[in-house]
Amino acid sequence: MKYEILYPEAFPIVKFHLNRGEKIKAESDAMIAMSATVDVEGKMEGGILSGLARKFLSGESMFFQELHAVRGNGEVLIGQAQPGGILDLELDGSYGLRIQKNGFLASTEGIDVSTKVQNIAQGLFSGEGFFILKASGHGTVFVSSYGVIHPINLESGEEVIIDNGHLVAWPDYMEYKIEKASRGIVSSFTSGEGLVCRFRGPGTVLIQTRNPDSFTDWIRSMIPVASNS
């Protein structure tokens, strides 16, 4: 399957060139435009329980979009709701990819997307909650971000500490744990950095250069509070 990421420097979109019979899977409402030869259909991958888990546990939509070139060759344009980057990642079946909420955009055939349960310690203290997404199989996964996607490459035994809100995706074989940013609880929160993820290499962690939760808090701070008087 051929594709190209257009306008990667700002507000990117993905253009797929589908041969007749080919299909892609995308996040709900990701389709921007498609040829008349392509059909779009909502699919609940893994059945009703998997769909409910995606909706209520990981905060994603219950449904994926399946875009299928049924009546001949065609093109599909997909994009994301938030301003940020799009990156294509090839999986060969030897490992899976863990993806933070809202990070999955689309995939080619051969990729399964499921809800991954974190351990109790990670879930309690992670900004992503108890559940994240896992992509596995053979094919290409497209992840999206708020801001630019930046890779952090770690050698074996090398560690890095990343703010939870800046995570996008990482391979499932990497070791990581959640911890306080500072030794003291008060210091952690007064510094503006409450909890972080400590990753250990080898592997590559993809981060986003902006934190959507911080942006949401900034927007709220700009909204005047209505007076009751």
N, C-alpha and C positions, 0 to 999 in steps of 0.2 A: 504494500500500500504506500502511495506517495503522499507526502504532506509537506507543508512549509509554514514556518512561524513568521507572520508578517508584522512589520512595525515593532520589532523587539525592543527598540530603544524607548518606546512609550506606548502604552495602551495596546499591547499585542493581541493578535487573534491568530487562530490556526486555520489554515485552508487545507482541507483534505481533498484528494483526487481519488474518487472511488471507482473501481471497475465494477461492472454489473455483478451483483451478488455479494459484494463486500459490504461490511457494516462496521460502525464504530459505536462505542458507548460513551455517553457524556453525562455530566451532572445536569440535573433538572434545570430547564430554562437556559441552557448554554448555547443553543442553536441561534445564530444570527440570521443566516440565509442558507438556502439549499436549492439544488436543481429540482426541476419538476419530476425528474426520474427517481428522486429519493423520497422515501416514506419515513416519518418519524412516529415513534410509538413509545409510550411509557412502559417500562419494565421494572418489576420488583425482583431484583436478583436474589436468589436463595430462598424465595418464598415469603410468606407473610411475617414470620417471626424475624427473619433477617431484615425485612423492610422496617418493621417496628423498632428493632434495635438501632438501625441507622437514624430513625427519626427521633426517638425519645432518649436514646443513650448517648449517641455521638453528635446529635444536633444537625444531622444531614437530612436531606429529603428522603422520603420513603422510596421514591422512584428514580431510576435512571432514564435518560433518553436513549433509545436505540435508533440510529439513523442508518437506513438500509437502502442501498442502490438497487431497487427492485426492477425498474423498467429500462435499465441501461446505465451507461457510465454517468457519473455526476460529480458535483462538487458540493462541499459543505463548509460553511464558515462557523466557527464557534468562538466564544469569548467568555470572559468572567465578569461578574458584577462589580468587583472592586478594582481600583486602579493599581496595577502591579505587573509582575512578570509572569511568563509562562516558560516552563522548561520541559523538554522531552527526555525521558529516561527509559533505557532499554533493559528489560528483564529477560534473563535466559533460563529461568526456572531454578537456579541454584540458591536463590535467596529471595526474600520478600521485601517489600518496602512499607515502612510505617509512615502514615501521613496524618498530620494534624487536621482538625476539623476545618472545613472549607478549603482544604488544600488540593483535593482531587478535582480535576477538571474533566478529563476524558481518558480513554484508552482504546487500543485496537483490540481485535478479537484475540482470544487466548489469555486474557487477563481477568482474574477473579478479584472482586473487591468485597471484603468482609469487615465486620466490626471486631476489633481486637480488645480484649479485656486486659487492662494493666493490673499489676499487683496492687495490693491494698495501699502500701506506702506511697507508691507513685500516684495512684488515683486520688488519694486524699489531698495531696499537696501539689498536684500538677494543675496548671491553668487549663489543661485540656480535659480534666475530669477523669472518670474511670475508663472511658472508652475512646479509642482512636481508630482510624481505618487502616486496613492492611491490604495491599495489592500484591498479588502473586501470580505466577504463571509465565508464559512466553509471549512477549509482545512489548508494545510501547505504552508507557504511562505518561500523561501530561499533568504536571502539577502547577498550581497557580499560587500567587502570593499577593500580599499587600506591600507594595514597594518592590525593589529589585531582589531577585534571588541570588544569594551569595553562597558559594560552597566553602566549607571549612574541612580541609583534608588533614586527617590525623594518621600518623605513623603508629605502629604497634606500641602500646603502652602510653602513648601521648594522650593528654587529657585537655579538655576545654570546658568552660562553664558558659552556658547560654541561657539568657532570659527565656522563660517559658513562652512568652507571647511572640517571640521571634522565630520559633521553630516552624519549619515547613515539612520536611521529610528526612528520613534516615533509614539505612538498611537494618533489617531485623536482627542481624547478627551482632550489632554493636551493643556494648554494655553501657547502661546509663542509669542514673538515679537522681531523685529529686532531693534538694537540700536547701537550707537557708542561705541567702546571699552573704550574710555576715554571721559571725559567731553568736552574737546576741540577738534575741528576737526584736527588741526595740531598735537596735541599730539597723537590722534588716529592713524594717518598714520605714524608718526615718530617712534612710538613704534612697528610698524610692524603688529599691530592688528587694522584693520580699522573698520569692522562691525561684530557684534556678535549676537547670538540668546540667549534671556533670556527665559528659560523654568520655569514653575511653576508646582509643583506636586499637586496631586499624579500622578505617572507614571514612566516609564523607558525610557530614551533616549539612543539609541545606537549610539556610536561614533566610528570613525576609528582613529587609532593612527598615521596615516600619512595623509598629505594633498596633493592630486594629483596635484592641481594647483601650490603649492609651489615647488613640484618636477619638474613640467614642466618649471617653471621659472628658476630653478637651471640648468636644461639641457640647456636651451637657453643661460644662462650666460657662459657655457663652450664652446659654439660654436664660433669660431673666426669670427669676422666681416670682410667680404671681402672688400678690399680696391679698390676704383675706379681709383687709379692712376696706 
